[in-house]
């Protein structure tokens, strides 16, 4: 795959850039200052069909692959936006698309494609388990013609701007399963019905304008047909979607990284100190050049992950490594960009500090760099499991 010579890929880039040009730096700055949600941007992206790129054509989407979806999110960030406001629609949809029943897909996918419904949220993480997903305590107990949900989730994004949520809950107690990864199930929750009827949402203030929440389930009732796939196999289903998520996050970080490099390079060319542009100094040049190199290297791993995923192969290793490399590269690029701007890097009007905060998130979420290193050590290098 040579993405730079792919006419379809380039057409997607041009289309997304044209849309993003309508939402300039001042727009994103204002959203950040107000801790608001970019509703007009999300609507424009939806109306243009970009968020339904991966939904099959028979359901009203474009039928594209992970590679094309990654370009869309990359370009949003490269244009100075924040695709963290929309990426959930793409990777959360994988669970429904790959494991949902024909009835579920026929009903929900056309509505997601048209923008009538949004599936921006996924409820997995819990306060006491973090990334130790197999130890989750939220339960789903079947009672007659319904499941009753009790428990708690944390760091669940975009609940206020989503109609639906993918929820992972334990349907069989941990003590009763042979493997700790068994006994968990996936549900599709209609948030419009759930909130106030067994589901309470508590927003979490944070350093990034990233709408995230703590959720409390108190006898929330779900119909039996809200179950996605087979009962007890939810953990495996979630992993499918997480590989897509990590690849898409890698693409976002690559977009961020390129924004930082381009911003730093432009400033270094124009800023004159002691009678010469600061970009003439190697102490300024080298960190920017190093950031560029690392972003390009991460990009290659992104494409490998996309190719494996879209061809039906196990993309777990590549997706994890792509996310690790891209998150690291974008963070180093952010540091180089802020340092190049000096004091002006802290000024909101330059947008560096906003993007600096946004890209720092991906060292921690959706999976921390340490967990990726543990994955590589165990699964690729055959070292003893460290946890």
C-alpha positions as semicolon CSV with decimal commas, in nm:
position;residue;x (nm);y (nm);z (nm)
1;X;0,000;0,000;0,000
2;X;0,136;0,340;-0,104
3;X;-0,120;0,583;0,035
4;X;0,049;0,885;-0,118
5;X;-0,021;0,755;-0,470
6;X;-0,378;0,647;-0,405
7;X;-0,621;0,874;-0,590
8;X;-0,917;0,775;-0,373
9;X;-0,725;0,851;-0,055
10;X;-0,617;1,188;-0,190
11;X;-0,975;1,270;-0,285
12;X;-1,084;1,197;0,072
13;X;-0,811;1,423;0,206
14;X;-0,916;1,706;-0,020
15;X;-1,283;1,664;0,070
16;X;-1,223;1,664;0,444
17;X;-0,986;1,961;0,419
18;X;-1,247;2,157;0,226
19;X;-1,505;2,092;0,498
20;X;-1,259;2,171;0,779
21;X;-1,173;2,501;0,612
22;X;-1,523;2,618;0,713
23;X;-1,428;2,568;1,081
24;X;-1,120;2,776;1,139
25;X;-0,890;2,812;1,439
26;X;-1,116;3,075;1,593
27;X;-1,406;2,827;1,590
28;X;-1,210;2,559;1,776
29;X;-1,060;2,817;2,013
30;X;-1,408;2,936;2,108
31;X;-1,532;2,580;2,161
32;X;-1,235;2,513;2,388
33;X;-1,280;2,835;2,586
34;X;-1,647;2,760;2,646
35;X;-1,583;2,390;2,710
36;X;-1,851;2,338;2,450
37;X;-1,929;2,072;2,194
38;X;-1,869;2,145;1,822
39;X;-2,226;2,065;1,722
40;X;-2,215;2,250;1,389
41;X;-1,891;2,075;1,291
42;X;-2,025;1,730;1,382
43;X;-2,343;1,797;1,188
44;X;-2,148;1,912;0,882
45;X;-1,924;1,604;0,897
46;X;-2,231;1,382;0,932
47;X;-2,426;1,550;0,653
48;X;-2,129;1,517;0,420
49;X;-2,125;1,141;0,484
50;X;-1,781;1,124;0,641
51;X;-1,897;0,964;0,967
52;X;-2,083;0,690;0,778
53;X;-1,778;0,602;0,568
54;X;-1,748;0,251;0,711
55;X;-2,117;0,162;0,713
56;X;-2,195;-0,076;0,422
57;X;-2,372;0,073;0,123
58;X;-2,682;-0,143;0,176
59;X;-2,735;0,045;0,502
60;X;-2,680;0,389;0,354
61;X;-2,307;0,427;0,414
62;X;-2,007;0,440;0,181
63;X;-1,875;0,091;0,250
64;X;-1,518;0,205;0,297
65;X;-1,250;0,048;0,513
66;X;-1,046;0,138;0,818
67;X;-0,781;0,295;0,596
68;X;-1,024;0,552;0,459
69;X;-1,171;0,619;0,803
70;X;-0,824;0,681;0,941
71;X;-0,761;0,944;0,673
72;X;-1,078;1,129;0,770
73;X;-0,979;1,157;1,135
74;X;-0,616;1,235;1,053
75;X;-0,718;1,528;0,834
76;X;-0,954;1,672;1,096
77;X;-0,663;1,697;1,339
78;X;-0,413;1,809;1,078
79;X;-0,647;2,097;0,995
80;X;-0,641;2,207;1,359
81;X;-0,965;2,045;1,473
82;X;-1,031;1,780;1,734
83;X;-1,158;1,450;1,599
84;X;-1,198;1,327;1,956
85;X;-1,544;1,478;1,926
86;X;-1,647;1,236;1,650
87;X;-1,421;0,931;1,646
88;X;-1,650;0,727;1,873
89;X;-1,908;0,702;1,596
90;X;-1,658;0,512;1,382
91;X;-1,500;0,263;1,619
92;X;-1,808;0,201;1,835
93;X;-2,000;0,110;1,525
94;X;-1,763;-0,183;1,461
95;X;-1,917;-0,388;1,741
96;X;-2,265;-0,347;1,598
97;X;-2,150;-0,400;1,240
98;X;-1,948;-0,715;1,307
99;X;-2,154;-0,882;1,578
100;X;-2,504;-0,737;1,567
101;X;-2,804;-0,934;1,443
102;X;-2,955;-0,867;1,101
103;X;-3,249;-0,698;1,273
104;X;-3,020;-0,472;1,478
105;X;-2,812;-0,374;1,176
106;X;-3,117;-0,315;0,956
107;X;-3,273;-0,088;1,216
108;X;-2,977;0,105;1,351
109;X;-2,717;0,134;1,074
110;X;-2,935;0,337;0,830
111;X;-3,022;0,575;1,113
112;X;-2,654;0,609;1,204
113;X;-2,563;0,668;0,840
114;X;-2,822;0,944;0,800
115;X;-2,734;1,110;1,129
116;X;-3,076;1,044;1,280
117;X;-2,896;0,855;1,557
118;X;-2,547;0,886;1,706
119;X;-2,341;0,605;1,856
120;X;-2,060;0,801;2,016
121;X;-2,021;0,624;2,352
122;X;-1,880;0,297;2,482
123;X;-1,911;0,197;2,848
124;X;-1,626;-0,035;2,948
125;X;-1,389;0,126;3,203
126;X;-1,474;0,116;3,574
127;X;-1,329;0,307;3,871
128;X;-1,190;0,002;4,051
129;X;-1,064;-0,196;3,750
130;X;-0,925;0,052;3,496
131;X;-0,773;-0,147;3,210
132;X;-0,817;-0,477;3,397
133;X;-1,138;-0,526;3,203
134;X;-1,200;-0,887;3,301
135;X;-1,254;-0,773;3,662
136;X;-1,546;-0,541;3,584
137;X;-1,821;-0,540;3,846
138;X;-2,113;-0,400;3,647
139;X;-2,367;-0,681;3,614
140;X;-2,647;-0,762;3,373
141;X;-2,890;-1,011;3,524
142;X;-3,159;-1,165;3,307
143;X;-3,501;-1,136;3,468
144;X;-3,788;-1,256;3,251
145;X;-3,803;-1,047;2,934
146;X;-3,531;-0,802;3,033
147;X;-3,177;-0,757;3,163
148;X;-3,127;-0,554;3,480
149;X;-2,804;-0,352;3,494
150;X;-2,628;-0,245;3,813
151;X;-2,284;-0,096;3,856
152;X;-2,064;0,197;3,765
153;X;-1,851;0,315;3,473
154;X;-1,600;0,599;3,448
155;X;-1,436;0,807;3,173
156;X;-1,723;0,743;2,935
157;X;-1,717;1,003;2,660
158;X;-1,982;1,201;2,472
159;X;-2,284;1,057;2,655
160;X;-2,454;1,398;2,635
161;X;-2,420;1,400;2,257
162;X;-2,497;1,038;2,182
163;X;-2,826;0,854;2,142
164;X;-2,679;0,507;2,186
165;X;-2,402;0,346;2,389
166;X;-2,218;0,016;2,369
167;X;-2,208;-0,133;2,722
168;X;-1,994;-0,418;2,855
169;X;-2,135;-0,594;3,162
170;X;-2,082;-0,926;3,336
171;X;-2,367;-1,173;3,278
172;X;-2,195;-1,465;3,454
173;X;-2,009;-1,415;3,784
174;X;-1,631;-1,429;3,758
175;X;-1,620;-1,720;4,003
176;X;-1,838;-1,931;3,772
177;X;-1,638;-1,905;3,448
178;X;-1,339;-2,117;3,335
179;X;-1,159;-1,817;3,185
180;X;-1,180;-1,469;3,331
181;X;-1,244;-1,330;2,982
182;X;-1,568;-1,528;2,963
183;X;-1,907;-1,435;3,103
184;X;-1,919;-1,074;2,981
185;X;-2,173;-0,949;2,729
186;X;-2,228;-0,648;2,507
187;X;-2,547;-0,444;2,507
188;X;-2,675;-0,156;2,297
189;X;-2,821;0,101;2,535
190;X;-3,067;0,365;2,418
191;X;-2,948;0,660;2,625
192;X;-3,263;0,858;2,555
193;X;-3,463;0,602;2,752
194;X;-3,195;0,505;3,004
195;X;-3,093;0,842;3,148
196;X;-3,317;0,919;3,442
197;X;-3,464;0,568;3,439
198;X;-3,186;0,376;3,610
199;X;-2,887;0,555;3,458
200;X;-2,735;0,866;3,615
201;X;-2,464;1,066;3,438
202;X;-2,206;1,272;3,628
203;X;-1,973;1,488;3,410
204;X;-1,600;1,488;3,494
205;X;-1,419;1,821;3,461
206;X;-1,076;1,771;3,302
207;X;-0,779;1,956;3,152
208;X;-0,888;1,883;2,794
209;X;-1,221;1,984;2,646
210;X;-1,311;1,617;2,623
211;X;-1,669;1,548;2,725
212;X;-1,643;1,253;2,962
213;X;-1,848;1,118;3,249
214;X;-1,903;0,879;3,535
215;X;-2,210;0,656;3,497
216;X;-2,418;0,499;3,772
217;X;-2,653;0,208;3,694
218;X;-2,928;0,141;3,945
219;X;-3,161;-0,134;3,821
220;X;-3,154;-0,010;3,462
221;X;-3,381;-0,234;3,258
222;X;-3,288;-0,331;2,903
223;X;-3,495;-0,542;2,663
224;X;-3,353;-0,882;2,570
225;X;-3,294;-0,770;2,211
226;X;-3,045;-0,510;2,332
227;X;-2,790;-0,793;2,363
228;X;-2,536;-0,787;2,079
229;X;-2,413;-1,129;1,965
230;X;-2,398;-1,422;2,203
231;X;-2,421;-1,386;2,576
232;X;-2,084;-1,432;2,745
233;X;-1,868;-1,344;2,444
234;X;-1,862;-0,968;2,490
235;X;-1,494;-0,942;2,579
236;X;-1,392;-1,091;2,245
237;X;-1,632;-0,860;2,064
238;X;-1,486;-0,558;2,242
239;X;-1,131;-0,652;2,140
240;X;-1,242;-0,645;1,776
241;X;-1,350;-0,285;1,812
242;X;-1,048;-0,185;2,020
243;X;-0,806;-0,276;1,742
244;X;-0,996;-0,041;1,513
245;X;-1,004;0,223;1,786
246;X;-0,628;0,212;1,841
247;X;-0,558;0,237;1,469
248;X;-0,789;0,536;1,433
249;X;-0,635;0,705;1,738
250;X;-0,294;0,652;1,578
251;X;-0,418;0,834;1,268
252;X;-0,546;1,121;1,482
253;X;-0,207;1,150;1,651
254;X;-0,037;1,153;1,312
255;X;-0,266;1,438;1,212
256;X;-0,178;1,622;1,532
257;X;0,191;1,558;1,477
258;X;0,183;1,699;1,127
259;X;-0,005;2,006;1,250
260;X;0,266;2,067;1,513
261;X;0,553;2,018;1,268
262;X;0,397;2,247;1,008
263;X;0,314;2,510;1,272
264;X;0,663;2,496;1,424
265;X;0,837;2,506;1,086
266;X;0,637;2,808;0,970
267;X;0,710;2,998;1,291
268;X;1,078;2,904;1,285
269;X;1,110;3,036;0,930
270;X;0,946;3,370;1,010
271;X;1,061;3,447;1,364
272;X;1,379;3,656;1,356
273;X;1,597;3,689;1,666
274;X;1,954;3,829;1,673
275;X;1,923;3,915;1,307
276;X;1,844;3,566;1,177
277;X;1,542;3,331;1,160
278;X;1,542;3,100;1,461
279;X;1,492;2,807;1,223
280;X;1,851;2,858;1,107
281;X;1,972;2,736;1,446
282;X;2,026;2,362;1,479
283;X;1,894;2,371;1,833
284;X;1,556;2,471;1,685
285;X;1,582;2,269;1,362
286;X;1,672;1,933;1,505
287;X;1,375;1,874;1,741
288;X;1,135;1,963;1,459
289;X;1,318;1,738;1,214
290;X;1,323;1,453;1,466
291;X;0,949;1,493;1,524
292;X;0,887;1,476;1,149
293;X;1,091;1,156;1,118
294;X;0,908;0,986;1,404
295;X;0,567;1,082;1,266
296;X;0,654;0,940;0,924
297;X;0,770;0,615;1,086
298;X;0,451;0,589;1,293
299;X;0,251;0,647;0,976
300;X;0,398;0,335;0,818
301;X;0,277;0,125;1,110
302;X;-0,066;0,288;1,084
303;X;-0,095;0,171;0,724
304;X;0,016;-0,180;0,816
305;X;-0,255;-0,197;1,083
306;X;-0,517;-0,070;0,837
307;X;-0,415;-0,319;0,571
308;X;-0,429;-0,611;0,814
309;X;-0,763;-0,504;0,959
310;X;-0,929;-0,441;0,624
311;X;-0,810;-0,776;0,488
312;X;-0,955;-0,963;0,787
313;X;-0,624;-1,049;0,952
314;X;-0,548;-1,016;1,323
315;X;-0,431;-0,655;1,351
316;X;-0,380;-0,658;1,728
317;X;-0,002;-0,621;1,729
318;X;0,010;-0,362;1,451
319;X;-0,278;-0,161;1,596
320;X;-0,112;-0,145;1,937
321;X;0,228;-0,054;1,795
322;X;0,078;0,208;1,565
323;X;-0,100;0,372;1,856
324;X;0,216;0,365;2,070
325;X;0,441;0,514;1,802
326;X;0,191;0,776;1,688
327;X;0,100;0,894;2,039
328;X;0,469;0,923;2,129
329;X;0,553;1,103;1,804
330;X;0,267;1,352;1,836
331;X;0,364;1,432;2,195
332;X;0,727;1,493;2,098
333;X;0,609;1,711;1,810
334;X;0,389;1,905;2,053
335;X;0,685;1,969;2,281
336;X;0,902;2,080;1,990
337;X;0,629;2,312;1,862
338;X;0,567;2,474;2,199
339;X;0,942;2,518;2,261
340;X;0,987;2,672;1,915
341;X;0,717;2,929;1,990
342;X;0,867;3,012;2,328
343;X;0,633;3,226;2,536
344;X;0,388;3,259;2,247
345;X;0,332;2,882;2,267
346;X;0,137;2,946;2,586
347;X;-0,083;3,211;2,426
348;X;-0,428;3,080;2,336
349;X;-0,437;3,277;2,010
350;X;-0,162;3,056;1,863
351;X;-0,360;2,734;1,933
352;X;-0,043;2,546;2,030
353;X;-0,139;2,510;2,397
354;X;-0,484;2,377;2,305
355;X;-0,348;2,115;2,068
356;X;-0,070;2,042;2,320
357;X;-0,331;1,946;2,580
358;X;-0,540;1,750;2,334
359;X;-0,261;1,527;2,207
360;X;-0,124;1,456;2,557
361;X;-0,439;1,256;2,627
362;X;-0,332;0,977;2,394
363;X;-0,034;0,878;2,606
364;X;-0,294;0,765;2,861
365;X;-0,608;0,675;2,668
366;X;-0,768;0,481;2,519
367;X;-0,489;0,250;2,638
368;X;-0,178;0,362;2,821
369;X;0,165;0,325;2,663
370;X;0,268;0,091;2,946
371;X;-0,009;-0,155;2,862
372;X;0,102;-0,158;2,499
373;X;0,460;-0,233;2,606
374;X;0,328;-0,518;2,821
375;X;0,129;-0,651;2,524
376;X;0,432;-0,648;2,297
377;X;0,653;-0,810;2,560
378;X;0,408;-1,093;2,623
379;X;0,256;-1,158;2,281
380;X;0,542;-1,077;2,045
381;X;0,853;-1,139;2,252
382;X;0,713;-1,432;2,452
383;X;0,823;-1,283;2,783
384;X;0,641;-1,376;3,105
385;X;0,316;-1,190;3,164
386;X;0,391;-0,893;3,389
387;X;0,047;-0,856;3,546
